[in-house]
Each structure stands twice: as C-alpha cells, then as structure tokens.
Amino acid sequence: MEVGQSETRTLELKETRERIKNKRRTESDGERDENENMSESPHETTQWENSLNLKKKAVVVLTKLPESKISGLRPPTPEQFYSEDESLSSSDSDMQWEPEDDSSDSELLAQNSTQKTSPAGSSNNAVPETPIIVSSAFAHCSDEATKSRLNLPEEEVEVDMVVLARKRPMRWQRGKIMEILTKEDGRLKYKVNFEEKGKSLVSGHHIAFDKTPKLEQLYIGARVVVQCQENKFRFRPGVLGELPSRKNRLRFLVFMDDHTPVYVGLPSLRLVCRPLEDVLDDIPDSPHKCFMKQYLKDWPYPHLAHYSAGRSLNVELHGEQQRCEVQLVDSSLMQVIFQDNQHKEWIYRGSIRLDHMARFLELKERGETLTN
C-alpha cells in the first residue's frame, strides 16, 4: 500500500517537473521570437532615427534677460575706467578670449539646418561650413537710454577753444577755433587753426571736444572720434557700437567710417560737438553706411557669426572674396590671416565683408521685404 503511494508521488513529481521545463522552454521561445521581431522592424527603427534627425534641425530660442542679469551688466564707474590699463585695440590683446556660453540667458540662436562638419582630411578648397548666427543681447539698460541721445544741456563752443577738427575724411587733428561765422541760412561755421599747419572752415558736426566725455553722454550710435595708436595727435571718426559690459571686457566698440572696428577705453574717445540728427548722414554712401544702418536697426540684438580659432572662411579683401583663417577671437571681433598674402587684420564677426554674413543679411532682407 505504501509502495503504491510512493510510486504515485514519484510520478506526480516527474509530471510537475516536466510542466515547469515546458513552461520555461515556451517563455524562452517567446522572448526569442519577440527579439527577432524587434530586430526585423527596420521601419520602426528608421522612424526613430528620423525623429532624432528632426531634432537636429535649426532651433530658434528667444529668452528675455532677467533683471538679475541686466543689473550685472551695468557700466562701470569712471573710477573703474581710469584705474584700468587702457586697451586701445583688440590687436594689443595677447590672450585669446572666447565668448561665455550663456546663450540660454541672452542669445538668439539660429543655426543653419544644412550645416555639416567637414570630414577629416578634406581639402582646404572645400566650401566652408556655415557658422552659427548669433544675435547677442548687448544692451545693459533700456532701449531708449542706449540708442538715443539723452536730454542733456549742450556744451558751449567758443572762440579760442581747443578742439579736434576734421582735416581729411579719416583724419581729425587738434586745433583752435579762431572765429565763428553765421551763414545766411543760419548755419554756424567754425574757422579752425590746426597745430600742425593749415586752417579749415568746418561745420559743428566736424569738430569734437578735446576732453574725455562723461559716461552719461555716450550711447549706441553716438558720433565720436578715436585717438590713433600710431599717432597720438591724430583721430579718426566713427560711430559707437557697444557700451562696456562683461561680454566685451568693459570696453567701447567703435566702427570707424572705413568699416574698421576697434575696441577702446574711455580715455581714447572724444565726442563730436554738434552731431547731425542722423549721424549716418555724415558717412559717404558705401556698404559700410548700409551696414551701420542695419546694425543700429537691429540693436540690441546685432547679428554675429560664431567662429573659433583655426576656422577657415571667405572674407572680402580688395573687392573680392578671399580665403583666410581665424587666428584669435576677442569678444565681437576676430583676427584673420589671408592665405594668399599673409595679411592680418581684425574684423567684426557680423561684418558684411564675411561671405556667410553677407548672404545671411541678404536672405534676411528678402524675408522682411516679403513680409511687408
């Protein structure tokens, strides 16, 4: 009796073990089939990859500067300016400077969706890859306070006053006002006797005060003259393009009338006595005048192309696009060297001389025309 019960239990254990083995074998086969089905669904994989590729398309992000950021960009006090060693030009900078990566706070990014990295070993004659176009927020206070002249009382211009007067379009020199004449139409003319020989009869927008201006007198678009590095007695006319901020290491950016950009300290600036209502009317018709018009229109979001040292690009020189390489980047400027003649110069990263920027602005203008 007991032997029969033992045999029955043995058979039941065998059957239970067989059911467990079969169940495990069935589950393993099911998982294998599922994995095979997943590996054999290229359509689903392709859709997933395409969704990733779509995410790599051009992205436009526009953020407003928080008040905490704005307060951090306030211009320094006069004591800070005069206590710092003056930096007359970016060409004096020995240390390469790269912009901070703060695009999430103050930049508008517009990356061309066709941008592709050149493969290793590609020829130098290949078409340069399209750079990222950045519209940086340089304004540190309200738009009205930076783009328009403040309602300050005009300083007097008198006989025997030492001023800086225009002798040639790109040369202003120190002289003394000998006489003030009133024309029939009411316009004033100033007869200036230059220290370095010669006399000239000039208008009020062609003389500048021979003293350092006050910070509250300076604004984006102000008509100024800048002391030349090579000759301390000569000055060049330009338009103020940037006020001091962390982005430009507390310097002023001035666009000379010949499209040359230069970073300077406050002691190198002189303010024009009687600027025209539209300062650009004093600039001859030229591509630079068109550039300045667009620049002032876009402020406080001027367009900049992002480049890094070693990057190859095409830049206009002597009327034609020529190949060059970026040597240094200093805030909104970069130093390039041309391949053909090894000529070096500093160029604004939003200059119309850049092939990429010229095409970008042309497309932008077309878009605005169609919109209007």
C-alpha positions in Angstrom: 0.0 0.0 0.0 2.8 2.4 1.0 4.8 1.3 -2.1 1.9 2.2 -4.3 1.5 5.6 -2.8 5.3 6.3 -3.1 5.2 5.4 -6.8 2.2 7.7 -7.3 4.0 10.6 -5.6 7.1 9.9 -7.8 5.0 10.1 -11.0 3.4 13.4 -9.8 6.8 14.9 -9.2 8.0 13.9 -12.6 4.9 15.4 -14.3 5.3 18.7 -12.3 9.0 18.9 -13.3 8.1 18.3 -17.0 5.4 21.1 -16.9 7.9 23.5 -15.4 10.5 22.7 -18.1 7.9 23.1 -20.9 6.8 26.4 -19.5 10.3 27.7 -19.3 11.0 26.5 -22.8 7.9 28.2 -24.1 8.7 31.5 -22.4 12.3 31.4 -23.8 11.0 30.8 -27.3 8.5 33.6 -27.0 11.2 36.1 -25.9 13.4 34.9 -28.8 10.6 35.5 -31.3 9.9 38.9 -29.8 13.6 39.9 -30.1 13.7 38.7 -33.6 10.5 40.6 -34.4 12.0 43.8 -32.9 15.3 43.3 -34.9 13.3 42.7 -38.1 11.4 46.0 -37.9 13.6 48.5 -39.8 10.7 50.7 -40.5 10.2 51.5 -36.8 13.9 52.0 -36.3 14.1 54.3 -39.2 11.2 56.4 -37.8 13.0 56.7 -34.5 16.3 57.8 -36.2 14.3 60.3 -38.3 12.8 61.8 -35.2 16.3 62.3 -33.8 17.4 63.9 -37.1 14.5 66.2 -37.0 15.6 67.4 -33.5 18.9 68.3 -35.0 17.3 70.9 -37.3 17.6 74.6 -36.8 16.4 75.8 -33.4 15.4 79.3 -32.5 15.4 80.2 -28.8 14.4 83.7 -27.6 14.7 84.5 -24.0 14.4 87.7 -22.1 17.2 88.8 -19.8 16.1 88.6 -16.2 16.6 91.7 -14.0 19.4 90.0 -12.1 21.3 89.6 -15.4 20.6 93.1 -16.5 21.9 94.6 -13.3 25.1 92.7 -13.7 25.8 94.4 -17.0 25.6 98.0 -15.7 28.5 100.1 -17.0 31.4 100.6 -14.6 32.1 103.9 -12.8 34.6 106.4 -14.1 37.0 105.3 -11.4 37.0 101.8 -12.7 37.8 103.1 -16.2 40.7 105.2 -15.2 42.1 102.6 -12.8 42.3 100.0 -15.6 45.1 99.9 -18.1 43.8 101.3 -21.4 43.3 98.8 -24.2 43.3 100.8 -27.4 42.7 98.0 -29.7 42.0 94.3 -29.9 45.3 93.9 -31.7 47.0 94.6 -28.4 45.4 91.6 -26.8 47.8 88.7 -26.3 45.3 86.4 -24.7 42.6 84.8 -26.8 39.1 85.4 -25.4 36.1 83.3 -26.2 32.5 84.5 -25.5 30.8 82.9 -22.5 28.4 80.1 -23.2 25.4 82.0 -21.9 23.1 81.6 -24.9 20.3 80.3 -22.7 20.1 83.6 -20.9 20.9 86.3 -23.6 21.2 85.0 -27.1 19.1 84.2 -30.0 20.5 81.1 -31.9 19.7 80.4 -35.5 21.7 77.5 -36.8 21.5 76.7 -40.5 19.9 73.2 -40.8 22.3 72.4 -43.7 25.4 72.9 -41.5 27.7 69.9 -41.8 31.1 69.2 -40.3 33.8 68.8 -42.9 35.2 65.3 -43.0 38.7 64.7 -41.8 41.4 65.2 -44.4 39.1 67.3 -46.6 40.7 69.8 -49.0 41.2 73.5 -48.0 39.4 74.5 -51.1 36.2 72.9 -49.9 33.2 75.2 -49.2 33.4 76.4 -45.6 30.8 75.1 -43.3 28.0 77.5 -42.4 28.6 79.1 -39.0 26.0 79.7 -36.3 24.5 83.1 -36.5 24.1 84.6 -33.0 22.1 87.7 -32.1 23.6 88.6 -28.7 21.8 90.9 -26.2 24.4 93.6 -25.5 22.0 96.2 -24.0 22.5 96.7 -20.3 19.7 99.2 -19.9 16.5 100.3 -21.6 16.5 100.6 -25.4 15.8 104.4 -25.2 18.8 105.0 -22.9 21.2 103.3 -25.3 20.0 104.2 -28.8 19.1 107.9 -28.3 20.9 110.9 -27.1 19.9 111.9 -23.5 18.3 115.3 -23.0 21.5 116.9 -21.6 22.4 120.6 -22.0 24.7 121.3 -24.9 28.2 122.4 -24.0 29.3 125.7 -25.3 31.7 126.0 -28.3 33.6 129.3 -28.1 36.4 131.2 -29.8 39.9 130.2 -28.6 38.6 126.8 -27.6 40.9 123.9 -28.4 39.0 121.3 -30.4 39.6 118.3 -32.7 38.6 119.3 -36.2 38.3 117.4 -39.5 41.2 118.0 -41.8 40.5 115.0 -44.1 37.7 112.4 -44.1 39.6 110.0 -42.0 41.9 112.4 -40.2 40.9 114.8 -37.4 43.6 116.9 -35.7 43.9 119.3 -32.8 43.4 123.0 -33.4 42.0 126.2 -32.0 38.8 127.9 -33.0 39.7 131.4 -34.3 36.3 132.6 -35.4 32.7 131.5 -35.5 30.7 132.6 -38.6 27.0 132.6 -39.2 25.8 131.8 -42.8 22.8 133.3 -44.5 20.7 130.2 -43.8 21.6 130.4 -40.1 24.2 127.6 -40.1 27.3 128.1 -38.0 30.8 127.6 -39.4 34.0 127.4 -37.3 37.3 128.6 -38.5 40.0 126.3 -37.0 43.7 126.9 -37.0 45.5 123.5 -36.7 48.5 122.9 -34.6 50.2 121.1 -37.4 49.9 123.8 -40.1 46.8 124.7 -42.0 43.4 126.2 -41.5 39.9 124.9 -42.2 36.3 126.2 -42.1 34.2 123.4 -40.8 30.7 122.7 -39.5 29.7 121.8 -36.0 29.5 118.1 -36.8 33.1 118.2 -37.9 34.6 119.4 -34.6 34.9 117.4 -31.3 35.6 118.3 -27.7 39.2 117.8 -26.8 38.4 116.1 -23.5 37.2 112.7 -22.2 33.4 112.5 -22.3 31.2 111.6 -19.4 29.6 108.2 -19.4 26.1 109.6 -19.5 26.9 111.4 -22.7 27.7 108.1 -24.5 25.0 106.0 -26.2 24.8 103.5 -29.1 25.1 105.4 -32.3 26.9 108.4 -30.8 29.2 110.2 -33.2 32.8 110.0 -31.8 36.4 110.3 -32.8 39.1 107.9 -31.6 42.8 108.5 -30.9 45.1 106.7 -33.3 47.6 104.2 -31.9 50.3 105.1 -34.3 50.0 108.8 -33.9 48.6 110.3 -30.6 47.9 113.6 -32.3 45.5 112.2 -34.9 42.0 111.0 -34.5 39.6 109.0 -36.7 35.8 109.4 -36.9 33.4 106.6 -36.1 30.1 105.5 -34.5 29.8 104.0 -31.1 28.7 100.3 -31.5 29.0 98.8 -28.0 29.0 100.1 -24.4 31.1 98.4 -21.8 29.8 95.0 -20.5 31.1 91.7 -19.3 30.8 90.4 -22.9 33.4 92.9 -24.2 35.6 93.1 -21.1 34.4 96.6 -20.2 35.4 98.3 -23.5 33.8 100.5 -26.1 33.4 99.2 -29.6 33.7 101.8 -32.3 33.1 101.3 -36.0 35.4 103.7 -38.0 34.0 105.3 -41.1 36.2 102.9 -43.2 34.4 99.9 -41.6 37.4 99.2 -39.3 36.2 98.0 -35.8 38.2 98.8 -32.7 37.9 98.3 -29.0 39.0 101.3 -26.9 38.9 102.6 -23.4 37.1 105.8 -22.3 40.3 108.0 -22.4 40.6 107.4 -26.2 37.2 108.7 -27.0 36.2 112.2 -27.9 32.6 113.3 -28.5 31.6 115.3 -31.6 30.3 118.8 -30.6 27.2 119.2 -32.8 26.3 115.8 -34.4 23.7 115.6 -37.2 20.2 114.4 -36.4 21.1 111.2 -38.3 24.8 110.6 -37.7 24.9 108.3 -40.8 24.3 111.3 -43.0 27.9 112.2 -42.3 29.1 108.9 -43.7 29.6 108.7 -47.5 27.3 106.3 -49.4 29.0 102.9 -49.1 28.5 99.3 -48.0 29.6 100.5 -44.5 26.8 103.0 -44.3 24.3 100.3 -45.2 25.9 98.0 -42.6 25.6 100.7 -39.9 22.0 101.4 -40.8 21.2 97.7 -40.3 23.3 97.5 -37.2 21.5 100.3 -35.4 18.2 99.0 -36.6 18.9 95.5 -35.1 20.3 96.8 -31.8 20.3 95.5 -29.0 20.4 92.2 -31.0 23.1 92.7 -33.6 23.9 89.6 -35.7 27.2 87.8 -35.1 28.7 84.7 -36.7 30.3 82.3 -34.3 33.9 81.4 -35.3 36.7 79.7 -33.4 40.5 79.8 -33.9 41.6 77.7 -36.8 38.4 78.1 -38.7 38.6 78.8 -42.5 36.3 81.2 -44.1 35.9 83.7 -47.0 36.3 87.4 -46.4 36.2 90.3 -48.8 39.6 91.9 -49.5 40.2 94.4 -52.3 36.8 93.9 -53.7 36.8 90.1 -53.9 36.2 87.1 -51.5 39.5 85.6 -50.4 40.3 82.6 -48.3 41.6 83.2 -44.7 41.8 81.6 -41.3 40.8 82.8 -37.9 43.8 83.4 -35.6 42.2 84.9 -32.5 38.7 85.7 -31.2 38.2 88.8 -29.0 34.6 89.4 -27.9 32.8 90.6 -31.1 36.0 90.8 -33.2 38.3 88.2 -34.7 41.8 88.4 -36.2 42.1 86.6 -39.5 45.1 85.9 -41.8 44.7 85.7 -45.5 46.2 82.7 -47.2 47.5 84.5 -50.4 49.5 87.4 -48.8 49.5 86.5 -45.1 47.8 89.9 -44.4 46.4 90.1 -40.9 43.5 92.3 -39.6 40.7 92.5 -37.1 37.2 92.0 -38.4 33.8 92.4 -36.7 32.1 89.0 -36.6 28.9 90.5 -38.1 30.7 92.4 -40.8 29.3 92.4 -44.4 32.8 91.5 -45.5 32.2 88.0 -44.3 30.8 85.8 -47.1 28.5 84.0 -44.7 27.1 87.2 -43.1 26.6 88.9 -46.4 24.4 86.0 -47.6 22.6 85.8 -44.3 21.7 89.5 -44.4 20.6 89.3 -48.0 18.2 86.5 -47.2 17.0 88.4 -44.1 16.3 91.5 -46.2 14.4 89.4 -48.7 12.3 87.9 -45.9 11.5 91.3 -44.5 10.5 92.6 -47.9 8.1 89.6 -48.5 6.7 90.1 -45.0 6.0 93.8 -45.7 
